[in-house]
């Protein structure tokens, strides 16, 4: 009995360290200089403006999306689940959050976002630690005895890819984990006395826990749902805006500028790319003059001034890097980066 309690205490200590150490490190070691709130002259109505700090503080949430996509690509290529570098994804999350916090952590409107980042960061860290621990021990044994190409392995690879794509437009807690769990138990194929039972146990635990957790987070998010669109000012006539994409909705026009409503998230990045293709500038986004974006490019091309920079584990010689850009220069910067061979990964709205 004493041994059992010692084991539980040890596990509790490990979990506690996983929770406390990263958050404390950010708050103590990555402090930002307070920035006073300044009034910005903008035609965007006050109730449609969004805190500028959110453009930087949105990145850590997207890091988890990129991690999911990376794991999905790795598994789709036939990689061993035990061979994936889960620790690198966790380290990347906290390292990028540290850099982001130095810029935005003390800005007006940052507090609520930081609380959410801490919650999802802790959840992500615990999830990846548990997954890495299982795959490095039980998973590795069953890989050795039965391989890693069971029907459940193939099913999990497909789910991971769908999950990564899903989060580009919908928060993670909207994913159908319960249906995914049921689908896993319907996977057909040659039976394995070792690998298939182990995969069913591991995946049932993963999808089951996520289904319950997602339901709770979703209920809290529904209390105050976030907007799915934003307003921006485009230096173009309404006819030019409409010709770019029907998702850009003209709200008002005057003095050579057009007030436009656009969808947020991945669609927003796509639409900015289309505006860049036509040489159309944006002068104001949700009442802000500065915005953060990430690009993928050969590592040798990453500027030293990048706020964040990290190698892409599934793409040798390439890195992801993030820069802060004046809104007025955004479409020009997108066009120039593409011309230089970089890929625009995401422009982080507020």
N, C-alpha and C positions, 0 to 999 in steps of 0.2 A: 504493500500500500504506500509506504514512504517513497519507494522508488517511482511509483506512478505519479505521486505528487511532485517529486523533484523533476520528472520529465515534463509535466504540465507547466511547472514554474519556468523551466528552461525555455520551453516553446513560447510561453507568454513573454519572457524577456526578449526573445528574438523578435517577436512581432512588435513589441513595444519599441525596440530600437529602430525597426523598419519604419515605424510611424513617426517617432519623435526626432530622430537624427536628421533626416532630410529637411523637414520643415524648420527646425531650429537652425540648421546650417544656412538656409535661405535668409531667414530673418536676421541672423547675426552676422553672417559673412557676405551677404549680397545686398547690403542696404543701399537705398536710393536717396539722393538729395531731394528734399521736399520741393515741389514745384507749385508756385502760387497759381490759383485759378485766374485766368485772364479772359476778359470778354472778347469774343471774336465776332466781327461784323459779318453776318451771314444772312442771306435771305431765307434760309431754312427755318421753318417755324420752331420755336423753342421746344414744343412737345415732340418734335421729330428729330431733335439732335441727340447724339449719343456720345458718352464720355470717350475722349480721345485715348485714354489709357487702355481701353479695351482692344485697340488694334494690336498692341504688343501682347497683352495678357490673354488673347485668344490663341496664341501659338501653342502653348503647352497642351491644350485640348486636342489640337490637330496633330501634335506629335504622336499621340496615342493612335490616331487614325493611320498615320504613316507606319507606325509599328505593326498594326494589324495587317496592312497591305504588304509590308515586307515579309512577315511570317507567311502570309498566304502565297506569295510568289515563291518563297523558299520551299514550302510544302508541295506546291504544284509542280515544281521541278524534280520532285522525288527526294528531297532532303530528309534526313532522319530527324524526327522531332527532338531527339536528345542532342542533336548537333547544332541547334539554333542558338545564337548568342542572346539569350533573354536579358542577361545583365547589361549588355550594351544599350539595349532599348531603354532600360530603366535609368542608366547613367545619363543617356542623352536627354531624357525628360528633365531631370533635376539640373543638369548643367545648363541646358537652354533656359530653364526657368530662372536660374541664378542670373544669367545675362539679361534676361527680360526684366527681372525685378529691379535691377540696377537702374534701368531707364524709366520704368513705369510704376514701380511699387509704391511710390509716395505721391503719385499724381491724383488729382481729384477723381473720384469714381472708381478707384482701384480696389477698395476694401472688399466689396462683395465678390468681385472676380477672383481675388486672391483666396478667399475662403473656399470657393468652388474648386480652384486649382489644387489647393491642399487636399481636399476631399478626394478628387479624382486621382491625384498623384499618389496618395496613400493607397487607394484601392488598386491602382495600376501596379504599384510596387509589390503589394502583397500577392496579387494575382500572378505576376510574373515570377516571384520568388517561389511560390507554391508549385507553379507549373515547371519551373526549372529544376526544383528539388525532386519532383516526381519523375520527370523525364530522365534525370541523371542517375536515378537508382532503379526503380521498378520498370520504368519505360525502357531503359537501356538493356535490362535483362531480357525483357520480352522481345526487343528488337533482335537481340543476339540469338534467341531461341526460335523465333517465328518470323523474323523479317519485319518490315514496316510498310508493307503494301497491302494490308488487309482492306476489306470493304469499308471498315470504319475509318481507317487512315485516309482513304480516298475521299470518303464523305466529309471528314474533318477539313481536308484541304479545300474542298469546294465551299464549305461553310465559311472558312476563314477569308476566302476571296470575296464572297458575297458580302460578308460583314464589313470588310474594308471599304468596298464600293458603296455600301448602304450609308455609311457614316459621312459621306461627302455632302449629303443633303438632309439627313435626319439624325438626331441625337442617338447615341448608342442604345439608350434604354428603350427605343422604339423597335428594336430588332426582335423578331419572333423566336426567342430562345426556347419557349415551351414547345412550339411546333418543330423547332430544330432538334430538340431532344427526342420527340416522338419519331421524327424521320430517321434519326440515327439507329433506333431499334428496329427499323424496317429494312436496314441495309442487307443486301443479299450477296452471297458469294461462298466460295469454299470455306469450310469451317476450320478454325485453328484452335487447338486446345489451350494455347498459351496467349497468343497476341490478341485475338478477338475478345475474349473475356476481359483482359486487362484494359483494352481500349474502351470497351463499353463502360467499365467502372470509371475510368478517368474522364471520359467525355460526358457521362451522365452527371458526374459531380460538377464539372465545369458548366455545362448548360443549365443544370438545375439551379445551382447557386446564382448564376447570372439572371435566370428568369425571375427568381424571388427578389433579388437586389434591384433589378431593372424596374420591377413593378413599383417598388417603394420610391425610387428616385423619380420615376415618371409621375407618380402621384404628387410629389412635392413640386416638380416642375410645372405641373398643370395649374397650380395655385396662381402663378404669375408667369404665363407663357411669354416667351420672347418674340419680338416682331420677326417676320419672315421677309420683310422688304425694308428698303431705306430710300431716302431722297438724296439726290445729288444734282449739282449744277454742271451742265455740259455746254461748252463754247461752240454751239452749233444750232442751226435752225431746226424747228420741229420736224420738217420733212427729212432732213439729214439723219436725225435721230431715229425716226421710224424706219428708215431704209436700212439701218444697221441690224436691228433685230426686233421682233414684235414683243419681246419680253420687256423692252424699254418703253415705259408708259409715260407719255408727255402729260405733265400736270399744269404747267403754265409757261409763258414765254415773255421775253421783253429785253430790250437793249442787247440784242445779239446773243443772249443766253437762254437756255431752256432748262426748266426744272423738271427732273425726270425721276420716276419711281422705278427702282430696279430690285429684283430678288437678291437675297443675300447668299452667303455660303459659296459653294463651288460655282453656281451660276454667275455670281458676281464677277469672279475671276475670268470666266469665259467671256462675259460681255465686255469687260475692260480690254481684253485681248482683241475683240472685234473693233472696238473704238480705236485702239492703237493701230490696227491694220488700215484704218481710214484716215489716220492722222488727226483724229478729233480729241481735243483736250478736255479734261475734267478739272474744274476749278474749286469745287467744294463737295465734300462727301459727308453727309449727316452733320454739317456744321463744323467740320474739321479741316485742317490744312496739311496734316501729316498722316502718313499711313505706312504700315509695315508689310513687306512681302518677302516670300522665300523663292529661291530659284535653285535649279539643279544644273550643275556645270562641271566640266573637268576640274579637278582639284587645283591644278596649276593656275586656273583663271579666277579663283576665289579672291576677292579683294581683302586686303589686310584690315580694312575698316568695317568688315562685316560684323554685325552684332552677334550672330551665331554662325557656326560652321562645323559640320560634322561629315565624315565620310559615309557614303551609301554602302551598307554592308553587302547588298546584293548587286552592286554595280561597280566593279573595280575601276579605280582611277577617277571616280566622280564623287562630288560632295553636294550636300544641301547647304545653302547659306542664306542668311536673312539680312535685309537692309531696310533702313528707314528712308522714305522718299517723300518729298513735298508733293502734295496732291496735284498741283499744277504741272509737275514734271512726270507724273506717273505713266501716262500712256507713251510719252517719249522714251522713258526708261524701259518700258516693256518692249517697245519696238527695237531699241538698241541692243537689249540683252538677247533677243531672239536672233537678230542679225549676227551677233557675235557667237552664236551657237549654244546659248544657254536655253533652258526650258523654264518657263514660268510655272512654278508649282502652285502657289496660292497667294492671293492678295487678301489680307486679313481685315475684314470690315469690323465694325465696332459692336 
